[in-house]
């Protein structure tokens, strides 16, 4: 299952793999981060809540840390700084 996460003007994919979620930036394909899936997250509703509260907030924090403008300059800058 591939989930799309949109934070401001940025789009990411969130792919659950066994016991973790891999988050990547869509346009460049750069891996953003991995995070374990808590055992309490089961089913659609709890997954959506986890994505909104945990994954979305973490993405927003990283974008703010990198600076939205430097991130938006292109995937090469993003890959150098983040990955």
C-alpha positions as CSV (number, residue, x, y, z in Angstrom):
1,X,0.0,0.0,0.0
2,X,1.4,3.4,-1.0
3,X,0.1,6.4,0.9
4,X,0.6,10.0,-0.2
5,X,1.3,12.7,2.4
6,X,1.1,16.3,1.5
7,X,2.6,18.9,3.8
8,X,2.2,22.5,2.5
9,X,3.4,22.4,-1.1
10,X,5.5,19.2,-0.7
11,X,4.4,15.7,-1.5
12,X,5.7,12.5,0.1
13,X,5.0,8.8,-0.2
14,X,4.7,6.7,2.9
15,X,5.2,3.0,2.3
16,X,4.6,0.5,5.1
17,X,7.2,-2.3,5.0
18,X,6.9,-5.0,7.7
19,X,7.3,-3.0,10.9
20,X,8.3,0.4,9.6
21,X,7.2,3.2,7.3
22,X,9.6,4.5,4.6
23,X,8.9,8.2,3.7
24,X,10.2,9.5,0.4
25,X,9.9,12.8,-1.4
26,X,7.8,12.1,-4.5
27,X,9.4,14.3,-7.2
28,X,13.0,13.2,-6.6
29,X,12.4,9.8,-5.0
30,X,14.8,10.7,-2.2
31,X,14.3,8.8,1.0
32,X,13.3,11.2,3.7
33,X,13.3,8.9,6.7
34,X,12.1,5.6,8.2
35,X,10.1,5.3,11.3
36,X,8.9,2.2,13.2
37,X,5.2,1.5,13.2
38,X,3.8,1.4,16.8
39,X,2.1,-1.8,17.8
40,X,-1.0,0.2,18.6
41,X,-1.4,1.2,14.9
42,X,-3.8,-1.3,13.3
43,X,-6.3,-0.6,10.6
44,X,-7.1,2.4,8.4
45,X,-8.2,4.9,11.0
46,X,-5.3,4.5,13.4
47,X,-2.9,4.5,10.4
48,X,-4.3,7.8,9.2
49,X,-4.1,9.3,12.6
50,X,-0.4,8.1,13.0
51,X,0.4,9.6,9.6
52,X,-1.2,13.0,10.4
53,X,0.2,13.3,14.0
54,X,3.6,11.6,13.7
55,X,4.7,11.5,10.1
56,X,3.2,14.8,9.0
57,X,4.6,16.7,12.0
58,X,8.0,15.2,11.5
59,X,8.1,16.1,7.8
60,X,7.0,19.7,8.6
61,X,9.7,19.9,11.3
62,X,12.4,18.8,8.8
63,X,11.2,21.1,6.1
64,X,11.3,24.0,8.6
65,X,14.8,23.0,9.7
66,X,16.1,22.8,6.2
67,X,14.2,25.9,5.1
68,X,11.3,25.6,2.7
69,X,13.1,27.7,0.1
70,X,16.3,25.8,0.0
71,X,14.3,22.6,-0.2
72,X,12.2,23.9,-3.1
73,X,15.4,24.8,-5.1
74,X,15.6,21.2,-6.2
75,X,16.1,17.6,-5.2
76,X,19.9,17.8,-5.4
77,X,20.0,20.2,-2.5
78,X,17.6,18.1,-0.6
79,X,19.6,14.9,-1.2
80,X,22.9,16.6,-0.1
81,X,21.4,17.9,3.1
82,X,19.0,15.2,4.2
83,X,20.1,11.9,2.8
